[in-house]
């Protein structure tokens, strides 16, 4: 009787904890979806209905047209695409070589170098903004897309992920490639990289989403339309001196975030798996 009572109490606690967890999840989900629902309502209805919710309000796309012509969004989109793809391409190239070296070769101080590289994960990028700006200024790279992306070309996160993946490659495959006369780079190209495709996809999704939404560093470095990405352009567009028209502002917000939302819907499964595999930086 005592044992039965002892086992019943933890089951009740677990049920209560599960109920509270479900309630908390619903509260967070509603808090997350409400701003998005309001943005959709305001963007697809005339300005006079932005704060007046009426089922008879007419639908319109004029807010998107007005937002598109009110600011150089085509140039902002082009800058962002060049910035995001350029950073990702250089990251994959440099980090693949570094991870390959850490995974395959044993040299003096390799563990120390790898540990120092991991320290970068613990340093907040905002701490280095002043120093990075001074460096870019001395190099004459301020207000350029190359200067905005330069601090992100080497990613300790990518090196760590790829090194761990490369270490799981069977030695038999490498030895077979060596017997076929493959060079070091050929082994990397035809053995290691194909087997690490899931890791490349996971990191690519994280990198693109992070740099598409990055705001503070581009705001500090960019001063003109030619180098301004979408996040900074949207902030300038929605500033108080441009006037507050929530319908146009929400339309512009949806327009700038649409590519990322569409990409999330397409790669939702890989997106969630990438966060589960690597964690959110």
N, C-alpha and C positions, 0 to 999 in steps of 0.2 A: 504493500500500500504506500509505504514511504517512497519506494523506488518509482512507482507510477506517478506520484505527485511531483517527484524531482524531475522526471522527464517531461511532464506537461508544461512546466513553467518556461523552459527555454523555447518550446514550440510557440507558445503565446507571444513571447518576446520577439521571436523571429517574424511572426505574422504582423505584429505592430510595427516593427522596423520596416517590413516590406510595404506596408500601407503608407507610412510616412515617406518612404522613398518615392513611391508612385505619386503621392501628392506633391512632393517637392519637384519631381520631374515635370508634372503638369504645370505648376506655377512658373517654373523657369521657361518652359516651352511657350506659354502664353505671353510672358514678359518679352520673349525674343520675337514672337511673331507679330505682336501688336504694332511696333513701328513700321515693319514691312508692309502690313496691311494698310496702315494709314498712308504710306508712301504710294502704294498702288492706287488707293482711292484718289488722293490729291493729284497724282500724275495723269490719270485718265479722265478727270472731270474739270470743268471750267473753274477759274479762280474763285468765283463767288460761292462755289460749293466745297472749297478746300477744307473748311471747318464746319460746314453744314451738311450733315449726312442725310441725304434724301434719296429714297429709292427711285424717284422720278428724275433725278439729275441726269442730264445727257452725257453720253460718253464722247470723248474727243481725243485726237492725237495732236492737237494744236500746241499743247505744252511741250511736246518733244521737238516739234518743228521750231518753236520759239527758242528753246534752249540750244538747239543745234546751231542756230544762226546768231545767238547772243554771245558766243565765245568760240574761239578756234578749236573746237573739240576734235575735228579730224587731225589737226597737228598734235594735240595731246594724245590721241589714240596711237598715232604713229610713233611718237616719242616713247610711250609706255611699251609698245610692242618691241621696238628696237632695244630698249633698256632691259626688259625682262628676258628676251631671247638671247641677247648678247651676254648677260650675266650667266644665264644657265649654260650656254655653250662653253664659255671659258671655265666655269666651275667644273663641268663634267670632264673637260680635258685635263685641267691641272690636278683635280682631286683624284682622277683615275690613276695618273702617273704616281702621285704621292702615295695613294693607298696600295698600289701594286708594289712599290718599293718597301713600304712598311710590312706588307704581308709576306713577301717572298724572300727578301734579303735580310740577313742578319749582319749588321755592321756596328762598329763601336759607337756607343751612345744612342743607338736606335730607340731603346726604351725611354731614355731621357727626352729625346726629341719628340717622341710620340706623347709623352706626358705633358711636355710644354705646349704641344699643339692642342691638347685637350683643355688646357687652361683657358684657351680662347672662348670655350663654351660658357665659362663662368663670368666673362667680362661683358657687361652691358654695353651695347653699341653707343648709347647716349653718352657714356663717360668719355668716349674718344672723339666726340664731335668736334671740339675745339682744335685738338691736335690734328685730326684728319683735315679740317678746313685749312689750317696753316700749311700743311703739306701740299694740298691741292693748289693753294694760292702761290706757293713757291714754284710749283711746276706749271703754273699758268693753265690749270684745268678747271678752274671755277666756272660755273655756268656752262658746262658741257655734259653731254650724256655719258661720255667716258669717265669723267670725274665723278659723276653720281654712282656709277657702277663699280669703280675701282676698289673701294674698301670691301666689296663682297666677292671679289674674284676667287679668293681662297676661302674655302669653307671647311672648318674643322668638323662640322657635323657630317658633311659628305665624306670626308676622308675616313672618319670613324666608321660610318655605315659600310662603305665599300671595303675597307680593310677587313672588317668582320666577315663580310660576304666572301671576299677572296680567300680567306683562311679556310673556308668550308669546301673549296674546290678540291676534288680528289687528286692526290699526287700522281696516281696512275695515268690520268689524262695528260698531265704536264709531261710526264716521262715518255708517253707515247708520242706526243708532239715533238719532243726533243729527238726521239729516234727517227722521226720523219724529216729531221733537219730544219725544223722551224726555229726562227730566231726569237729573241726575247720579246720583241714587239709583236711578232706574229702569234706567239703564244698568248700574249695579252689580248690581241684582237680576236682570235678565233677560239680561245678556250675560256678565259676569265670573263670577258665582257658579255658574251651570250648567256653565260650562266648567271650573271648578275642583273639581268634585265628587270626583274621585279623591284630590285633595290633602286635601279636607275629611275624607274617610273615613280616609285614612292618619293624619292628625293626631288624629282622634277616637279611633282605636284606641290610639294611643300615650298620649294623655291619660288615657283611662279606665283603662288597665292601670296607668299610673304612680300615679294618685291612689287607685285601689282598693287598691294595695299600700303606699301611703305610710304610714310608721309614726312616724318620729321627731317631726315637727312636730305631728301630732295628739296624740301622747303628751304633749308639753309643754303644749299649749293646753287639752286637754279634761280636765275633772275630774269629770264626772258621766255617768250613763247617757244623759241627754238629748242629749249632744253627742259621745258616744264612738263612733267608727267601728269596723268589724269588726276591723281589725288590732290596735287598742288593746284592744278588748273581749276578743279571743282571748288576748292577753298577760296580762290580768288574770285571765281564767278559768284559764289554765294555770300561774299562779304557784304557788310551793311551798306557800303557806299554804292553797291549795285542795285539796292532796293530789295525788299523782301517780298517775293512772290513765291509762296510755298508750292504752288502747282508747278511752276517752272523749275524750281530748285529740286523738288522730288523727282521730276521727270529727268533732269540732268543726272541726279544721283543714280536712278535706275539705269540710265543709259550707260554710265561709266562702270557700273558694277555688273551689267548684263553679261559680258563675256565670261566673267568669273563664275556667275551663277549658272550659266549654261554649261560651262566646263565642269562645275560641281555635279550637276544633274547627270552628265554623261559619264563622268568618272567617279560617281559617288562611292561605289564599292571599293575601288582602288584608293580613294581619298581616305576613307575610314580605316582601311587596312594599313595605309602608310602611317597614320597617326598611332595606330595600335602597335605597329612594328617599331617605329622610331621614337614616338613621343612627340609632343609639341614643343618646339624650341622656345 
